[in-house]
Amino acid sequence: MSMNEMETNGRDTVRVFVTGLCDGLPDLREALGKHPEIELVGSSDNVLEGASTLTGGHLQVVLHATRSATLPANDVAAIREYTKAPVILLASGGSPSLLEDALDADIADVLLLPQLTDNVVFSIKKACHTGRKQQASGGGRQGRLVTVFSPKGGTGKTVLSTNISASLAKHWGKRALLLDLDLQFGDAAIMLGIEPEKTIYDLVTAPGELDSEKLAGYTTRHACGLDVLPAPLRPEDAELVTEAKLARLLEVARESYDVIVVDTSPFFHGPMLATLDRTDELLLLTSLDVPTIKNVRLSLQTLELLSFPQDRIKVVLNRANSKVGMQRKEVESALELGVRYEIPSDRAVPLAVNRGNPAVLADGKSEFSRSVRELAKSLVTAQTVAKERKKFLAALARA
């Protein structure tokens, strides 16, 4: 028995898989393969080639190497499709925004190569330890629920919901679910250009207990990495999505996803109330017209009666650049609440809707797409802040 083998038998090893390419990676890979505290399960030049090894739940840490100076969000999203293991980013170069973007994407650590092997091993062990603590506390994921609501049809609610959720999955590497709760006339699937075999109706009427594995069997995956649970195909099936079943669905979804975006109908009915009870962020959509503003004002009064926390309400002014004789300050005065986000009117949107491809994916340079990406980024940042606050409060409770 070699000295390395004797040392390995005396301590736990960390199962590591390496994907990607960057300068200095071959030397590091060779060193990790010989290290007594690391079990190098394998490596691949890209995520797709390593898919079979990444699945199965046996990995403890994934090292992903990149030559890009910015966060490879598509690769991170692809890795998250296969494994929940912590991801450490290895880079041969970097930009000032790399670390910030990596934090927003829940990357465990960023290491610039070349790097001492012991430094890399320390980072691996730290990421592994954090992953174990998260699992011991009931799972590392407690997804954030973002509800998009407008009390008036035609304000662009479904367009915003589909584009935000697509951006979260594609640009920010989040495991995201779009839940279409416009139960009678939901259009999310059409706007995403998908033809789902199953809907929320099939899920809630299926026999047996709902869990993460069962939920995964009823969602449809979009090409950008977004999972979609569409509205029922027939309006009469909507009544079978009861508040109790929806409450369980949202509970399971929060255990399975980083972010759940809920598209809603323009009513305060049972499913909407059940969703509000669990909503972390309410995006309240308005526009530059008096009827919509009147309805939004009434909605704010209703939310107050329901004791919904005002700090969770974010007013979104859609088509904010429309020349209709009204300005943002008039909207804010009427609502007695500030506008948090502005989304411009853009010809890229109707083109994208008719083609069944979200504008944020089809035309990334448009003003609309830039605004949606910024909105999605703020949601990611809010999620990170909420996690850190939760950790801080937990530490205070233990003290």
C-alpha positions as YAML, in Angstrom:
chain: A
units: angstrom
residues:
- id: 1
  name: MET
  ca: [0.00, 0.00, 0.00]
- id: 2
  name: SER
  ca: [1.36, 3.42, -0.97]
- id: 3
  name: MET
  ca: [1.75, 6.31, 1.46]
- id: 4
  name: ASN
  ca: [-1.02, 8.21, -0.35]
- id: 5
  name: GLU
  ca: [-3.37, 5.26, 0.00]
- id: 6
  name: MET
  ca: [-2.58, 4.96, 3.72]
- id: 7
  name: GLU
  ca: [-3.30, 8.64, 4.22]
- id: 8
  name: THR
  ca: [-6.52, 8.41, 2.23]
- id: 9
  name: ASN
  ca: [-7.78, 5.54, 4.35]
- id: 10
  name: GLY
  ca: [-7.39, 7.68, 7.44]
- id: 11
  name: ARG
  ca: [-9.59, 10.57, 6.26]
- id: 12
  name: ASP
  ca: [-12.61, 11.28, 4.09]
- id: 13
  name: THR
  ca: [-11.99, 12.17, 0.47]
- id: 14
  name: VAL
  ca: [-14.07, 14.62, -1.55]
- id: 15
  name: ARG
  ca: [-15.53, 13.37, -4.83]
- id: 16
  name: VAL
  ca: [-14.74, 15.99, -7.47]
- id: 17
  name: PHE
  ca: [-15.51, 16.28, -11.17]
- id: 18
  name: VAL
  ca: [-13.81, 18.79, -13.49]
- id: 19
  name: THR
  ca: [-15.39, 20.35, -16.57]
- id: 20
  name: GLY
  ca: [-14.27, 23.01, -19.04]
- id: 21
  name: LEU
  ca: [-10.92, 24.29, -20.22]
- id: 22
  name: CYS
  ca: [-8.54, 27.03, -19.17]
- id: 23
  name: ASP
  ca: [-4.81, 27.73, -18.93]
- id: 24
  name: GLY
  ca: [-3.18, 25.84, -16.09]
- id: 25
  name: LEU
  ca: [-5.96, 23.27, -15.76]
- id: 26
  name: PRO
  ca: [-4.00, 20.19, -16.94]
- id: 27
  name: ASP
  ca: [-1.35, 20.68, -14.23]
- id: 28
  name: LEU
  ca: [-3.98, 21.26, -11.55]
- id: 29
  name: ARG
  ca: [-5.99, 18.24, -12.67]
- id: 30
  name: GLU
  ca: [-2.90, 16.05, -12.44]
- id: 31
  name: ALA
  ca: [-2.08, 17.38, -8.96]
- id: 32
  name: LEU
  ca: [-5.63, 16.83, -7.70]
- id: 33
  name: GLY
  ca: [-5.58, 13.28, -9.04]
- id: 34
  name: LYS
  ca: [-2.62, 12.53, -6.76]
- id: 35
  name: HIS
  ca: [-3.90, 14.39, -3.71]
- id: 36
  name: PRO
  ca: [-4.87, 12.10, -0.79]
- id: 37
  name: GLU
  ca: [-7.95, 14.15, 0.15]
- id: 38
  name: ILE
  ca: [-9.43, 14.32, -3.35]
- id: 39
  name: GLU
  ca: [-11.17, 11.59, -5.34]
- id: 40
  name: LEU
  ca: [-11.06, 12.88, -8.89]
- id: 41
  name: VAL
  ca: [-14.06, 11.12, -10.42]
- id: 42
  name: GLY
  ca: [-13.31, 12.34, -13.94]
- id: 43
  name: SER
  ca: [-13.20, 15.32, -16.26]
- id: 44
  name: SER
  ca: [-14.66, 16.58, -19.53]
- id: 45
  name: ASP
  ca: [-13.88, 19.43, -21.89]
- id: 46
  name: ASN
  ca: [-17.49, 20.67, -21.70]
- id: 47
  name: VAL
  ca: [-20.56, 20.15, -19.56]
- id: 48
  name: LEU
  ca: [-22.52, 18.12, -22.10]
- id: 49
  name: GLU
  ca: [-19.74, 15.53, -22.43]
- id: 50
  name: GLY
  ca: [-19.75, 15.08, -18.66]
- id: 51
  name: ALA
  ca: [-23.52, 14.84, -18.29]
- id: 52
  name: SER
  ca: [-23.60, 11.12, -17.47]
- id: 53
  name: THR
  ca: [-21.07, 11.57, -14.64]
- id: 54
  name: LEU
  ca: [-22.62, 14.78, -13.32]
- id: 55
  name: THR
  ca: [-25.96, 13.06, -12.73]
- id: 56
  name: GLY
  ca: [-26.72, 10.66, -9.94]
- id: 57
  name: GLY
  ca: [-26.09, 12.76, -6.84]
- id: 58
  name: HIS
  ca: [-22.73, 11.15, -5.98]
- id: 59
  name: LEU
  ca: [-20.54, 14.21, -6.62]
- id: 60
  name: GLN
  ca: [-19.64, 16.57, -3.78]
- id: 61
  name: VAL
  ca: [-17.99, 19.42, -5.72]
- id: 62
  name: VAL
  ca: [-17.77, 20.40, -9.38]
- id: 63
  name: LEU
  ca: [-14.84, 22.44, -10.70]
- id: 64
  name: HIS
  ca: [-15.70, 24.32, -13.88]
- id: 65
  name: ALA
  ca: [-12.87, 25.93, -15.84]
- id: 66
  name: THR
  ca: [-13.33, 28.83, -18.23]
- id: 67
  name: ARG
  ca: [-11.14, 31.03, -20.39]
- id: 68
  name: SER
  ca: [-13.80, 33.76, -20.35]
- id: 69
  name: ALA
  ca: [-13.26, 36.86, -18.26]
- id: 70
  name: THR
  ca: [-16.99, 36.90, -17.43]
- id: 71
  name: LEU
  ca: [-19.30, 34.42, -15.77]
- id: 72
  name: PRO
  ca: [-20.16, 31.48, -18.12]
- id: 73
  name: ALA
  ca: [-23.81, 31.54, -17.05]
- id: 74
  name: ASN
  ca: [-24.92, 29.01, -19.68]
- id: 75
  name: ASP
  ca: [-22.40, 26.44, -18.43]
- id: 76
  name: VAL
  ca: [-23.37, 27.04, -14.81]
- id: 77
  name: ALA
  ca: [-27.06, 26.59, -15.67]
- id: 78
  name: ALA
  ca: [-26.24, 23.36, -17.53]
- id: 79
  name: ILE
  ca: [-24.29, 21.97, -14.55]
- id: 80
  name: ARG
  ca: [-27.21, 22.78, -12.23]
- id: 81
  name: GLU
  ca: [-29.48, 20.72, -14.48]
- id: 82
  name: TYR
  ca: [-27.49, 17.61, -13.60]
- id: 83
  name: THR
  ca: [-26.25, 18.07, -10.04]
- id: 84
  name: LYS
  ca: [-26.87, 20.03, -6.83]
- id: 85
  name: ALA
  ca: [-23.19, 19.83, -5.87]
- id: 86
  name: PRO
  ca: [-21.42, 23.16, -5.11]
- id: 87
  name: VAL
  ca: [-19.64, 24.68, -8.13]
- id: 88
  name: ILE
  ca: [-16.18, 26.28, -7.96]
- id: 89
  name: LEU
  ca: [-15.17, 28.41, -10.94]
- id: 90
  name: LEU
  ca: [-11.59, 28.16, -12.23]
- id: 91
  name: ALA
  ca: [-10.50, 30.96, -14.54]
- id: 92
  name: SER
  ca: [-7.30, 31.92, -16.30]
- id: 93
  name: GLY
  ca: [-8.40, 35.55, -16.36]
- id: 94
  name: GLY
  ca: [-11.12, 37.67, -14.83]
- id: 95
  name: SER
  ca: [-12.96, 40.96, -14.83]
- id: 96
  name: PRO
  ca: [-14.06, 43.13, -11.88]
- id: 97
  name: SER
  ca: [-17.62, 41.89, -12.33]
- id: 98
  name: LEU
  ca: [-16.71, 38.19, -12.34]
- id: 99
  name: LEU
  ca: [-16.73, 37.76, -8.57]
- id: 100
  name: GLU
  ca: [-19.97, 39.73, -8.15]
- id: 101
  name: ASP
  ca: [-21.73, 37.78, -10.90]
- id: 102
  name: ALA
  ca: [-20.44, 34.51, -9.45]
- id: 103
  name: LEU
  ca: [-21.87, 35.44, -6.05]
- id: 104
  name: ASP
  ca: [-25.23, 36.24, -7.64]
- id: 105
  name: ALA
  ca: [-25.19, 32.83, -9.35]
- id: 106
  name: ASP
  ca: [-24.43, 31.02, -6.05]
- id: 107
  name: ILE
  ca: [-20.96, 29.92, -7.16]
- id: 108
  name: ALA
  ca: [-19.13, 28.54, -4.12]
- id: 109
  name: ASP
  ca: [-15.77, 30.13, -5.00]
- id: 110
  name: VAL
  ca: [-13.75, 31.67, -7.83]
- id: 111
  name: LEU
  ca: [-10.06, 30.76, -8.23]
- id: 112
  name: LEU
  ca: [-7.71, 32.33, -10.75]
- id: 113
  name: LEU
  ca: [-5.09, 29.90, -12.09]
- id: 114
  name: PRO
  ca: [-2.24, 29.22, -11.61]
- id: 115
  name: GLN
  ca: [-2.97, 28.42, -7.96]
- id: 116
  name: LEU
  ca: [-1.26, 26.34, -5.29]
- id: 117
  name: THR
  ca: [-2.82, 22.88, -5.12]
- id: 118
  name: ASP
  ca: [-3.35, 23.20, -1.36]
- id: 119
  name: ASN
  ca: [-5.31, 26.42, -1.91]
- id: 120
  name: VAL
  ca: [-7.59, 24.66, -4.37]
- id: 121
  name: VAL
  ca: [-8.04, 21.69, -2.02]
- id: 122
  name: PHE
  ca: [-8.91, 24.07, 0.83]
- id: 123
  name: SER
  ca: [-11.57, 25.73, -1.36]
- id: 124
  name: ILE
  ca: [-12.96, 22.31, -2.35]
- id: 125
  name: LYS
  ca: [-13.20, 21.16, 1.27]
- id: 126
  name: LYS
  ca: [-14.85, 24.44, 2.30]
- id: 127
  name: ALA
  ca: [-17.45, 24.15, -0.50]
- id: 128
  name: CYS
  ca: [-18.10, 20.51, 0.40]
- id: 129
  name: HIS
  ca: [-18.56, 21.38, 4.08]
- id: 130
  name: THR
  ca: [-21.02, 24.18, 3.19]
- id: 131
  name: GLY
  ca: [-22.98, 21.79, 0.98]
- id: 132
  name: ARG
  ca: [-23.25, 19.25, 3.78]
- id: 133
  name: LYS
  ca: [-24.47, 21.91, 6.24]
- id: 134
  name: GLN
  ca: [-27.15, 22.98, 3.79]
- id: 135
  name: GLN
  ca: [-28.35, 19.42, 3.33]
- id: 136
  name: ALA
  ca: [-28.38, 18.83, 7.09]
- id: 137
  name: SER
  ca: [-30.55, 21.91, 7.60]
- id: 138
  name: GLY
  ca: [-33.27, 20.47, 5.39]
- id: 139
  name: GLY
  ca: [-31.92, 21.09, 1.91]
- id: 140
  name: GLY
  ca: [-29.79, 23.83, 0.44]
- id: 141
  name: ARG
  ca: [-32.55, 25.25, -1.70]
- id: 142
  name: GLN
  ca: [-35.36, 27.43, -0.44]
- id: 143
  name: GLY
  ca: [-36.53, 28.99, -3.65]
- id: 144
  name: ARG
  ca: [-37.71, 32.57, -3.87]
- id: 145
  name: LEU
  ca: [-41.30, 33.04, -5.06]
- id: 146
  name: VAL
  ca: [-41.81, 35.97, -7.44]
- id: 147
  name: THR
  ca: [-45.42, 36.73, -8.35]
- id: 148
  name: VAL
  ca: [-46.25, 38.88, -11.37]
- id: 149
  name: PHE
  ca: [-49.70, 40.46, -11.09]
- id: 150
  name: SER
  ca: [-51.82, 43.09, -12.78]
- id: 151
  name: PRO
  ca: [-55.51, 43.71, -12.07]
- id: 152
  name: LYS
  ca: [-56.18, 44.48, -15.73]
- id: 153
  name: GLY
  ca: [-55.69, 42.38, -18.83]
- id: 154
  name: GLY
  ca: [-53.48, 43.53, -21.68]
- id: 155
  name: THR
  ca: [-50.79, 45.16, -19.54]
- id: 156
  name: GLY
  ca: [-48.06, 42.71, -20.64]
- id: 157
  name: LYS
  ca: [-48.05, 40.51, -17.54]
- id: 158
  name: THR
  ca: [-47.36, 37.22, -19.33]
- id: 159
  name: VAL
  ca: [-44.74, 38.83, -21.56]
- id: 160
  name: LEU
  ca: [-42.92, 40.07, -18.47]
- id: 161
  name: SER
  ca: [-43.28, 36.73, -16.63]
- id: 162
  name: THR
  ca: [-41.89, 34.66, -19.49]
- id: 163
  name: ASN
  ca: [-39.02, 37.04, -20.18]
- id: 164
  name: ILE
  ca: [-37.97, 37.39, -16.52]
- id: 165
  name: SER
  ca: [-37.99, 33.64, -15.95]
- id: 166
  name: ALA
  ca: [-36.12, 32.96, -19.20]
- id: 167
  name: SER
  ca: [-33.47, 35.54, -18.23]
- id: 168
  name: LEU
  ca: [-33.08, 34.02, -14.74]
- id: 169
  name: ALA
  ca: [-32.37, 30.64, -16.30]
- id: 170
  name: LYS
  ca: [-30.30, 31.74, -19.29]
- id: 171
  name: HIS
  ca: [-28.33, 34.75, -18.05]
- id: 172
  name: TRP
  ca: [-28.06, 34.19, -14.30]
- id: 173
  name: GLY
  ca: [-27.71, 30.42, -14.13]
- id: 174
  name: LYS
  ca: [-30.71, 29.96, -11.85]
- id: 175
  name: ARG
  ca: [-32.75, 26.80, -11.67]
- id: 176
  name: ALA
  ca: [-36.04, 28.50, -12.44]
- id: 177
  name: LEU
  ca: [-39.67, 27.43, -12.76]
- id: 178
  name: LEU
  ca: [-42.37, 29.41, -14.52]
- id: 179
  name: LEU
  ca: [-45.77, 28.55, -13.08]
- id: 180
  name: ASP
  ca: [-48.76, 29.69, -15.16]
- id: 181
  name: LEU
  ca: [-51.59, 30.39, -12.71]
- id: 182
  name: ASP
  ca: [-53.77, 32.18, -15.23]
- id: 183
  name: LEU
  ca: [-55.67, 28.94, -14.94]
- id: 184
  name: GLN
  ca: [-58.43, 29.52, -17.48]
- id: 185
  name: PHE
  ca: [-56.64, 31.37, -20.26]
- id: 186
  name: GLY
  ca: [-52.91, 31.08, -19.60]
- id: 187
  name: ASP
  ca: [-50.62, 31.83, -22.56]
- id: 188
  name: ALA
  ca: [-47.16, 31.28, -21.10]
- id: 189
  name: ALA
  ca: [-46.53, 28.08, -23.08]
- id: 190
  name: ILE
  ca: [-47.52, 29.75, -26.36]
- id: 191
  name: MET
  ca: [-45.27, 32.74, -25.73]
- id: 192
  name: LEU
  ca: [-42.37, 30.36, -25.06]
- id: 193
  name: GLY
  ca: [-43.09, 28.39, -28.22]
- id: 194
  name: ILE
  ca: [-43.53, 25.07, -26.44]
- id: 195
  name: GLU
  ca: [-46.22, 22.40, -26.77]
- id: 196
  name: PRO
  ca: [-46.38, 20.74, -23.36]
- id: 197
  name: GLU
  ca: [-47.68, 17.22, -22.96]
- id: 198
  name: LYS
  ca: [-48.69, 17.86, -19.34]
- id: 199
  name: THR
  ca: [-50.07, 20.82, -17.41]
- id: 200
  name: ILE
  ca: [-50.76, 21.82, -13.81]
- id: 201
  name: TYR
  ca: [-54.15, 20.10, -14.18]
- id: 202
  name: ASP
  ca: [-52.46, 16.75, -14.89]
- id: 203
  name: LEU
  ca: [-50.17, 17.24, -11.90]
- id: 204
  name: VAL
  ca: [-52.83, 18.07, -9.30]
- id: 205
  name: THR
  ca: [-55.15, 15.27, -10.48]
- id: 206
  name: ALA
  ca: [-52.43, 12.60, -10.56]
- id: 207
  name: PRO
  ca: [-52.62, 10.00, -7.75]
- id: 208
  name: GLY
  ca: [-49.99, 9.84, -5.02]
- id: 209
  name: GLU
  ca: [-48.04, 12.31, -2.91]
- id: 210
  name: LEU
  ca: [-46.38, 15.27, -4.61]
- id: 211
  name: ASP
  ca: [-42.60, 15.51, -4.29]
- id: 212
  name: SER
  ca: [-39.72, 17.00, -6.27]
- id: 213
  name: GLU
  ca: [-39.32, 13.96, -8.50]
- id: 214
  name: LYS
  ca: [-43.00, 13.91, -9.36]
- id: 215
  name: LEU
  ca: [-43.02, 17.65, -10.07]
- id: 216
  name: ALA
  ca: [-40.10, 17.22, -12.48]
- id: 217
  name: GLY
  ca: [-42.15, 14.68, -14.45]
- id: 218
  name: TYR
  ca: [-44.87, 17.22, -15.21]
- id: 219
  name: THR
  ca: [-42.78, 20.26, -16.19]
- id: 220
  name: THR
  ca: [-41.61, 21.07, -19.71]
- id: 221
  name: ARG
  ca: [-38.03, 22.21, -20.30]
- id: 222
  name: HIS
  ca: [-37.45, 25.22, -22.55]
- id: 223
  name: ALA
  ca: [-34.25, 25.41, -24.59]
- id: 224
  name: CYS
  ca: [-32.89, 28.18, -22.31]
- id: 225
  name: GLY
  ca: [-33.00, 25.83, -19.30]
- id: 226
  name: LEU
  ca: [-36.27, 27.15, -17.85]
- id: 227
  name: ASP
  ca: [-38.83, 24.66, -16.54]
- id: 228
  name: VAL
  ca: [-42.47, 25.48, -17.26]
- id: 229
  name: LEU
  ca: [-45.66, 24.21, -15.63]
- id: 230
  name: PRO
  ca: [-48.40, 25.46, -17.97]
- id: 231
  name: ALA
  ca: [-52.02, 26.34, -17.24]
- id: 232
  name: PRO
  ca: [-54.74, 23.75, -18.00]
- id: 233
  name: LEU
  ca: [-55.64, 23.35, -21.64]
- id: 234
  name: ARG
  ca: [-59.38, 23.69, -20.94]
- id: 235
  name: PRO
  ca: [-60.89, 26.52, -18.86]
- id: 236
  name: GLU
  ca: [-63.22, 24.15, -17.02]
- id: 237
  name: ASP
  ca: [-60.24, 22.27, -15.55]
- id: 238
  name: ALA
  ca: [-59.13, 25.36, -13.61]
- id: 239
  name: GLU
  ca: [-61.46, 24.67, -10.67]
- id: 240
  name: LEU
  ca: [-59.59, 21.43, -9.90]
- id: 241
  name: VAL
  ca: [-56.47, 23.43, -8.98]
- id: 242
  name: THR
  ca: [-57.56, 23.95, -5.39]
- id: 243
  name: GLU
  ca: [-55.85, 26.17, -2.83]
- id: 244
  name: ALA
  ca: [-54.70, 23.15, -0.83]
- id: 245
  name: LYS
  ca: [-53.12, 21.47, -3.85]
- id: 246
  name: LEU
  ca: [-51.51, 24.71, -4.95]
- id: 247
  name: ALA
  ca: [-50.07, 25.29, -1.48]
- id: 248
  name: ARG
  ca: [-48.38, 21.87, -1.58]
- id: 249
  name: LEU
  ca: [-47.16, 22.51, -5.14]
- id: 250
  name: LEU
  ca: [-45.51, 25.79, -4.12]
- id: 251
  name: GLU
  ca: [-43.92, 24.14, -1.10]
- id: 252
  name: VAL
  ca: [-42.35, 21.41, -3.24]
- id: 253
  name: ALA
  ca: [-41.33, 23.90, -5.94]
- id: 254
  name: ARG
  ca: [-39.42, 26.00, -3.40]
- id: 255
  name: GLU
  ca: [-37.45, 22.91, -2.41]
- id: 256
  name: SER
  ca: [-36.63, 22.14, -6.05]
- id: 257
  name: TYR
  ca: [-35.88, 25.54, -7.62]
- id: 258
  name: ASP
  ca: [-33.88, 28.68, -6.90]
- id: 259
  name: VAL
  ca: [-36.64, 30.94, -8.21]
- id: 260
  name: ILE
  ca: [-40.31, 30.33, -9.01]
- id: 261
  name: VAL
  ca: [-41.95, 32.98, -11.20]
- id: 262
  name: VAL
  ca: [-45.75, 32.89, -11.04]
- id: 263
  name: ASP
  ca: [-47.84, 34.36, -13.84]
- id: 264
  name: THR
  ca: [-51.34, 35.13, -12.54]
- id: 265
  name: SER
  ca: [-54.83, 36.01, -13.69]
- id: 266
  name: PRO
  ca: [-56.13, 39.56, -13.01]
- id: 267
  name: PHE
  ca: [-58.26, 38.48, -10.03]
- id: 268
  name: PHE
  ca: [-57.91, 38.05, -6.27]
- id: 269
  name: HIS
  ca: [-59.36, 34.54, -6.31]
- id: 270
  name: GLY
  ca: [-58.41, 31.50, -4.20]
- id: 271
  name: PRO
  ca: [-55.24, 30.45, -6.06]
- id: 272
  name: MET
  ca: [-53.98, 34.05, -6.07]
- id: 273
  name: LEU
  ca: [-54.54, 34.38, -2.32]
- id: 274
  name: ALA
  ca: [-52.73, 31.09, -1.70]
- id: 275
  name: THR
  ca: [-49.84, 32.36, -3.82]
- id: 276
  name: LEU
  ca: [-49.70, 35.71, -2.02]
- id: 277
  name: ASP
  ca: [-49.32, 33.91, 1.31]
- id: 278
  name: ARG
  ca: [-46.00, 32.51, 0.04]
- id: 279
  name: THR
  ca: [-44.80, 35.39, -2.16]
- id: 280
  name: ASP
  ca: [-41.40, 36.92, -1.46]
- id: 281
  name: GLU
  ca: [-41.61, 39.55, -4.20]
- id: 282
  name: LEU
  ca: [-44.77, 40.89, -5.83]
- id: 283
  name: LEU
  ca: [-44.22, 42.62, -9.17]
- id: 284
  name: LEU
  ca: [-47.31, 44.80, -9.58]
- id: 285
  name: LEU
  ca: [-47.62, 45.79, -13.20]
- id: 286
  name: THR
  ca: [-49.10, 49.09, -14.33]
- id: 287
  name: SER
  ca: [-49.02, 51.27, -17.44]
- id: 288
  name: LEU
  ca: [-49.56, 54.84, -18.56]
- id: 289
  name: ASP
  ca: [-53.36, 54.78, -18.75]
- id: 290
  name: VAL
  ca: [-56.00, 55.87, -16.26]
- id: 291
  name: PRO
  ca: [-58.10, 52.64, -16.14]
- id: 292
  name: THR
  ca: [-55.05, 50.51, -15.30]
- id: 293
  name: ILE
  ca: [-53.79, 52.96, -12.69]
- id: 294
  name: LYS
  ca: [-57.25, 53.01, -11.08]
- id: 295
  name: ASN
  ca: [-57.28, 49.20, -10.86]
- id: 296
  name: VAL
  ca: [-53.74, 49.07, -9.51]
- id: 297
  name: ARG
  ca: [-54.65, 51.61, -6.82]
- id: 298
  name: LEU
  ca: [-57.60, 49.40, -5.81]
- id: 299
  name: SER
  ca: [-55.27, 46.40, -5.77]
- id: 300
  name: LEU
  ca: [-52.91, 48.17, -3.39]
- id: 301
  name: GLN
  ca: [-55.84, 48.85, -1.07]
- id: 302
  name: THR
  ca: [-56.84, 45.17, -1.26]
- id: 303
  name: LEU
  ca: [-53.28, 44.08, -0.50]
- id: 304
  name: GLU
  ca: [-53.30, 46.36, 2.54]
- id: 305
  name: LEU
  ca: [-56.54, 44.77, 3.76]
- id: 306
  name: LEU
  ca: [-54.92, 41.35, 3.29]
- id: 307
  name: SER
  ca: [-51.96, 42.56, 5.41]
- id: 308
  name: PHE
  ca: [-49.53, 41.87, 2.58]
- id: 309
  name: PRO
  ca: [-46.18, 43.52, 3.48]
- id: 310
  name: GLN
  ca: [-45.70, 46.70, 1.44]
- id: 311
  name: ASP
  ca: [-41.94, 46.21, 1.28]
- id: 312
  name: ARG
  ca: [-42.51, 43.13, -0.87]
- id: 313
  name: ILE
  ca: [-44.46, 45.11, -3.47]
- id: 314
  name: LYS
  ca: [-42.46, 46.40, -6.44]
- id: 315
  name: VAL
  ca: [-44.37, 48.53, -8.94]
- id: 316
  name: VAL
  ca: [-43.35, 47.90, -12.56]
- id: 317
  name: LEU
  ca: [-44.24, 50.56, -15.12]
- id: 318
  name: ASN
  ca: [-44.63, 48.80, -18.46]
- id: 319
  name: ARG
  ca: [-44.33, 50.60, -21.82]
- id: 320
  name: ALA
  ca: [-42.83, 53.44, -19.81]
- id: 321
  name: ASN
  ca: [-41.61, 55.37, -22.87]
- id: 322
  name: SER
  ca: [-45.02, 55.57, -24.56]
- id: 323
  name: LYS
  ca: [-46.02, 59.10, -25.60]
- id: 324
  name: VAL
  ca: [-49.57, 59.17, -24.23]
- id: 325
  name: GLY
  ca: [-49.65, 62.42, -22.27]
- id: 326
  name: MET
  ca: [-48.76, 60.90, -18.92]
- id: 327
  name: GLN
  ca: [-45.47, 60.55, -17.05]
- id: 328
  name: ARG
  ca: [-43.99, 58.37, -14.32]
- id: 329
  name: LYS
  ca: [-44.38, 61.01, -11.59]
- id: 330
  name: GLU
  ca: [-48.14, 61.17, -12.25]
- id: 331
  name: VAL
  ca: [-48.40, 57.39, -11.86]
- id: 332
  name: GLU
  ca: [-46.46, 57.53, -8.58]
- id: 333
  name: SER
  ca: [-48.64, 60.37, -7.30]
- id: 334
  name: ALA
  ca: [-51.83, 58.47, -8.12]
- id: 335
  name: LEU
  ca: [-50.60, 55.26, -6.51]
- id: 336
  name: GLU
  ca: [-48.86, 56.97, -3.59]
- id: 337
  name: LEU
  ca: [-46.04, 54.53, -4.20]
- id: 338
  name: GLY
  ca: [-42.81, 54.81, -6.16]
- id: 339
  name: VAL
  ca: [-42.19, 52.95, -9.40]
- id: 340
  name: ARG
  ca: [-39.35, 50.46, -8.89]
- id: 341
  name: TYR
  ca: [-38.80, 49.29, -12.47]
- id: 342
  name: GLU
  ca: [-39.45, 50.74, -15.91]
- id: 343
  name: ILE
  ca: [-39.90, 48.49, -18.95]
- id: 344
  name: PRO
  ca: [-39.90, 50.30, -22.31]
- id: 345
  name: SER
  ca: [-42.21, 49.71, -25.24]
- id: 346
  name: ASP
  ca: [-40.20, 47.95, -27.94]
- id: 347
  name: ARG
  ca: [-41.11, 46.53, -31.35]
- id: 348
  name: ALA
  ca: [-38.97, 43.51, -30.49]
- id: 349
  name: VAL
  ca: [-41.72, 42.34, -28.10]
- id: 350
  name: PRO
  ca: [-44.64, 41.72, -30.51]
- id: 351
  name: LEU
  ca: [-42.23, 40.14, -32.99]
- id: 352
  name: ALA
  ca: [-40.98, 37.78, -30.30]
- id: 353
  name: VAL
  ca: [-44.49, 36.96, -29.09]
- id: 354
  name: ASN
  ca: [-45.65, 36.02, -32.58]
- id: 355
  name: ARG
  ca: [-42.57, 33.83, -33.05]
- id: 356
  name: GLY
  ca: [-42.93, 32.11, -29.69]
- id: 357
  name: ASN
  ca: [-39.49, 33.14, -28.51]
- id: 358
  name: PRO
  ca: [-38.98, 35.57, -25.58]
- id: 359
  name: ALA
  ca: [-37.48, 38.88, -26.68]
- id: 360
  name: VAL
  ca: [-34.82, 38.63, -23.95]
- id: 361
  name: LEU
  ca: [-33.49, 35.58, -25.84]
- id: 362
  name: ALA
  ca: [-34.36, 36.53, -29.42]
- id: 363
  name: ASP
  ca: [-33.08, 40.11, -29.36]
- id: 364
  name: GLY
  ca: [-30.69, 40.58, -26.47]
- id: 365
  name: LYS
  ca: [-29.62, 44.06, -27.59]
- id: 366
  name: SER
  ca: [-33.09, 45.61, -27.50]
- id: 367
  name: GLU
  ca: [-33.99, 48.16, -24.82]
- id: 368
  name: PHE
  ca: [-36.69, 45.83, -23.55]
- id: 369
  name: SER
  ca: [-34.22, 42.96, -23.12]
- id: 370
  name: ARG
  ca: [-31.70, 45.12, -21.28]
- id: 371
  name: SER
  ca: [-34.40, 46.31, -18.86]
- id: 372
  name: VAL
  ca: [-35.62, 42.76, -18.20]
- id: 373
  name: ARG
  ca: [-32.08, 41.49, -17.56]
- id: 374
  name: GLU
  ca: [-31.55, 44.27, -15.01]
- id: 375
  name: LEU
  ca: [-34.84, 43.41, -13.33]
- id: 376
  name: ALA
  ca: [-33.87, 39.73, -13.21]
- id: 377
  name: LYS
  ca: [-30.47, 40.65, -11.77]
- id: 378
  name: SER
  ca: [-32.13, 42.65, -8.99]
- id: 379
  name: LEU
  ca: [-34.21, 39.58, -8.11]
- id: 380
  name: VAL
  ca: [-31.05, 37.48, -7.93]
- id: 381
  name: THR
  ca: [-29.37, 40.08, -5.74]
- id: 382
  name: ALA
  ca: [-32.40, 40.23, -3.45]
- id: 383
  name: GLN
  ca: [-32.27, 36.45, -3.11]
- id: 384
  name: THR
  ca: [-28.60, 36.59, -2.13]
- id: 385
  name: VAL
  ca: [-29.27, 39.31, 0.45]
- id: 386
  name: ALA
  ca: [-32.16, 37.30, 1.88]
- id: 387
  name: LYS
  ca: [-29.95, 34.22, 2.24]
- id: 388
  name: GLU
  ca: [-27.24, 36.19, 4.02]
- id: 389
  name: ARG
  ca: [-29.79, 37.77, 6.36]
- id: 390
  name: LYS
  ca: [-31.19, 34.33, 7.15]
- id: 391
  name: LYS
  ca: [-27.70, 33.05, 7.97]
- id: 392
  name: PHE
  ca: [-27.03, 36.09, 10.16]
- id: 393
  name: LEU
  ca: [-30.27, 35.64, 12.10]
- id: 394
  name: ALA
  ca: [-29.58, 31.93, 12.52]
- id: 395
  name: ALA
  ca: [-26.13, 32.74, 13.90]
- id: 396
  name: LEU
  ca: [-27.65, 35.22, 16.35]
- id: 397
  name: ALA
  ca: [-30.15, 32.60, 17.48]
- id: 398
  name: ARG
  ca: [-27.32, 30.15, 18.18]
- id: 399
  name: ALA
  ca: [-25.25, 32.74, 20.08]
...
